[in-house]
Amino acid sequence: MKTFWIRTASATVYALLFLGSIYSGRLVGDLWGKIILTAFVLFVALGCTFEYYRIAEKQGAHPIKPLGYAWTLLMVVMVCYSGSAGSVALAMLSLVITLGVQLWRKTEQPFADVLHTLLPMYYAALPLALMPFLHNVMNVLVMCIIMVWVNDSFAYMGGSLIGRHKMWPRHSPGKTWEGTAVGVAAAVATGLLVGPLFQTSLQWYDWLVLSLVCSIIGTLGDLTESMLKRSVGLKDSGNIMPGHGGFLDRFDSLLFILPVVCVYCVFIVTM
């Protein structure tokens, strides 16, 4: 019972901070609202970067951490305030500079260390930095978060009640095909019934696609993060949220979902 209340309190604080940063613009104005949301995104992205480097070092890697944190910070700022051109330029520049710095370091796997240095920028910072865009332009961010939560909750309940066949025991022993199917069905129902309340310009088939993205692609993100943790024998990526794990544990699904949703909204919905 104590663990339950700890998890509940931790999840409540997390939800309040997350939703508060998203809707802060309604209280303090659009400009300050965007700054607050960007600050929250940056906090989470740096937390994900910290946890990734901790895992990478357990594998024997030697990432250039100060440079990696700088790239994470710059990527969030670039995407939020400069758009695609700035982020593409930063991606190219970061590779050149990181390779140049690596020339002065003596490590056994220099190219692996360069990749480990840069990966958090692409894996965490870039997807998370899309949140302000999805909230301000298409207003689908909160609905995506809701569908992810519904999918995870119903997948857990479905797996506990009727789960028989393991989905991917090597990476996530608790996941079952039955639980995953229940989660997908619940997410689709939520998207079709609740989605139009958030964004009336989207058609029913748009919400169908987005709900499938949030459930199926989100599950792949969860499995990928589990693969990362289990490669070094970790149960949780961190302990920032008592009872829930670390930044990567909480945002693993969104890291995969946000780029796909962004591409769909930009190239399919608006065209």
Phi, psi and omega in degrees: 000321178299318179297321180299314182290327176295315179297319181295314180297318180297316180295324179295314178299316179300313181296319180296317179295316182296304182292326178298319179291327180290317185261012182298332181299334180288340181259323187244004180099159185298317183297307180291329176297318178293322178296317180295315179296320178297320178297319177296315179300317180296318177302314180292318181297318178293324176296318177297319179297316178302314182293322178296316180296325178297319178291317180299320180293330175293337177273000179094007180278160179229072180294154177276085192297313179302320179291321179297319177297322179296318178295321178299313180299312183294324180295318178299313181295318181298312182293320183288328189238345183244344178084194188292323183298316179294322181290323177295316178298318179295320179300318179290316181295321182297323179294315181297312183292319181295320175297320179296317179295323182297334179301333183267001181254146178254097177228158185286331181232077186299318182289324176297321179293324176296316180295318178296326178295318187273335188303318179301331179296321181273322185285323186243304189297312183297310178299315182296326181292349178280349184300312179301322179297311182294330179283315186280325186269307184255347178057039179249359186299309183297321179295323176296319178298318179297316182293324175296315180297316179297314180301311181297317183294312182287329175295320178294313180294317179297319178295323180292326185271315187234003183296127179231322186254120181294137182276310183208070187300335181294328183250327182215087185300336184278342184281136177236158177295322180296314179298319179298318179297319178296318179297317179298315181298318180294320179294319179296315179299319179296316180298316183288326184270320186261330183309312181301341178288336182267322184215097187284344182282343177280143179274169183299324181289333174295316179292329176297313179297313182296323179292323177292322176298313183295329181271310185282308179295324177298322177296322177297321177296320177297314180294323179296317179293325175296320177299318179298314181294315184290343176294340178237012175075028179262142174274319179235150179284340180189194181221031181295331178242104181307126180086351183235348179098212186252192180299312181297325178296323184276331187247009185301319180292316182296329180299330178269327186286314189303315178297321181293316178298319180298314179299317180296315182294321184283315189262343180250307185291316187272358182266000000 
